[in-house]
Amino acid sequence: MAGFFKKLINKITNKAEIDWDELEADLISADLGARLTMTIVDELQSLGRKVNSDDIVDTAKKHISQILPADLPELQPRTDGKPHVLLMVGVNGTGKTTSTAKLATYLKSQGHSVMVAAADTFRAAAVEQLQVWAERLDIPITAGAPNADPSSVCYTAHQRCIAEGIDFLICDTAGRLHTRHNLMEELSKIERTIAKQDETAPHTKLIVVDATTGSNALQQALQFNKAITLDGLVVTKLDGSGKGGIIVSIYQELGIPARFIGLGEEAKQFKIFRKDEFTQEIM
């Protein structure tokens, strides 16, 4: 969001009076959502004096900090010796397969053993993409034949992880339109299939959203959350957009916290979401 607030400060600094309608539109365009925008504008208007750029940034930071939850603990292996299973979901084009590889790299860097499952069997390119990543990063992968049942790929991968004592299994599911009922049903089937070998699995369900898509990301999270209750967000393309407000609005509307953020194309351009860091970097 840093780029957005810099632009806003430059815009306001050169004006004698604040145009409240314009400020409202600017805050909404940063994907903070109508509810938070109105809270910020109302508070600024209630100051009863001329408002400057510092007032706007400080008020926004304060409310963002109040809305976002405390940082979540790091992902940990299961204490029962079975793998911690993660499902990666989302629509096509958000960077889901790349985020799967980046998350695998991150967990491996923490000293954990990881396997990825290429369960996006409808898109041959997605399986190939994950295979390239897995080979480059030296991470074991389970892939099925083209058009294989995604549930069976996840089941086989889970079986392998249990047998080999692997700490984490990350399943890259097919990118799907959140409006397609049959595809959303398939996610539920994957959940049920994984639970056959461990009734507590899958343990962490993450939706990958693109920071540049704004309110579309909120709609995607809403629909996926109905199909399978989500545990968190992976937010991609935060490097180029100057927008991160969607992290705040998704949490405010749906209670789904950001867990990881993607900042570029490289495997290591990926990190845990930290509330204080995010709030500070607004500037």
Buried (B, 14 or more C-beta within 10 A) or exposed (E): BEEBBBEBBEBBEEEEEBEEEEBBEBBBBBBBBEEBBBBBBEBBEEEEEEBEBEBBBEBBBEBBBEBBEEBBEEBEBBEEEBBBBBBBBBBEEBBBBBBBBBBBBBBBEBEBBBBBBBBBBBBEEBBEBBBEBBEEBEBBBBBBEEEBBBBBBBBBBBEBBBEEEBBBBBBBBBBBEBEEEEBBEBBEEBBEBBBEBBEEBBBBBBBBBBBBBBEBBBBBBBBBBEBBEBBBBBBBBBEEBBBBBBBBBBBBBBEBBBBBBBBBEEBEBBEBBEBEEBBEEBE
